Amino acid sequence: MPKEKQTLQEALEKLEIIVNDLGKKDVDVEAGLEHFREGVSLIKFCRQQLKSAENEFIKLKEELEVEKEN
């Protein structure tokens, strides 16, 4: 799934699948490593999305506080 079209929810769902796959006892080393790489990429994407949302919440809260003072 291309990152530019991926939502946070989709990334979290894919990450859950990867975690479940890696939790199996008979994981092939190369496949496991590829899943791990993809998982790390998904975690970075999720962190970026959450940070962006947090920044937007902070900005909106500040706008409300300024509006309240006026």
C-alpha positions as CSV (number, residue, x, y, z in Angstrom):
1,M,0.0,0.0,0.0
2,P,1.6,3.3,-1.0
3,K,2.3,5.6,1.9
4,E,0.8,8.7,0.3
5,K,-2.6,7.0,0.2
6,Q,-2.3,5.2,3.5
7,T,-4.3,6.3,6.5
8,L,-3.2,5.9,10.1
9,Q,-5.9,3.3,10.6
10,E,-4.7,1.3,7.7
11,A,-1.1,1.5,8.9
12,L,-2.1,0.3,12.4
13,E,-4.1,-2.6,11.0
14,K,-1.2,-3.7,8.8
15,L,1.2,-3.3,11.8
16,E,-1.1,-5.6,13.8
17,I,-1.0,-8.2,11.1
18,I,2.8,-8.0,11.0
19,V,3.1,-8.3,14.8
20,N,0.9,-11.4,14.7
21,D,2.9,-12.9,11.8
22,L,6.2,-12.3,13.6
23,G,4.7,-13.9,16.8
24,K,4.4,-17.3,15.0
25,K,6.9,-19.9,15.9
26,D,7.9,-20.9,12.3
27,V,8.7,-17.6,10.7
28,D,11.3,-17.7,7.9
29,V,14.3,-15.5,8.7
30,E,14.2,-13.6,5.5
31,A,10.4,-13.1,5.5
32,G,10.6,-12.2,9.2
33,L,13.3,-9.6,8.5
34,E,11.2,-8.1,5.7
35,H,8.1,-7.9,7.9
36,F,10.2,-6.3,10.6
37,R,11.5,-3.7,8.1
38,E,8.0,-3.0,7.0
39,G,6.9,-2.7,10.6
40,V,9.5,-0.2,11.4
41,S,8.5,1.9,8.4
42,L,4.8,1.7,9.5
43,I,5.7,2.8,13.1
44,K,7.6,5.8,11.7
45,F,4.6,6.7,9.5
46,C,2.2,6.3,12.5
47,R,4.4,8.5,14.7
48,Q,4.5,11.1,12.0
49,Q,0.8,11.1,11.6
50,L,0.2,11.3,15.3
51,K,2.6,14.1,15.7
52,S,0.9,16.0,12.9
53,A,-2.5,15.5,14.5
54,E,-1.1,16.6,17.9
55,N,0.3,19.8,16.4
56,E,-3.0,20.5,14.7
57,F,-4.8,20.0,18.1
58,I,-2.4,22.4,19.8
59,K,-2.9,25.0,17.1
60,L,-6.7,24.8,17.2
61,K,-6.6,25.0,21.0
62,E,-4.4,28.1,20.9
63,E,-6.8,29.6,18.4
64,L,-9.7,29.0,20.7
65,E,-7.8,30.5,23.7
66,V,-7.0,33.7,21.6
67,E,-10.6,33.9,20.6
68,K,-11.8,33.5,24.2
69,E,-9.5,36.4,25.3
70,N,-11.0,38.7,22.7
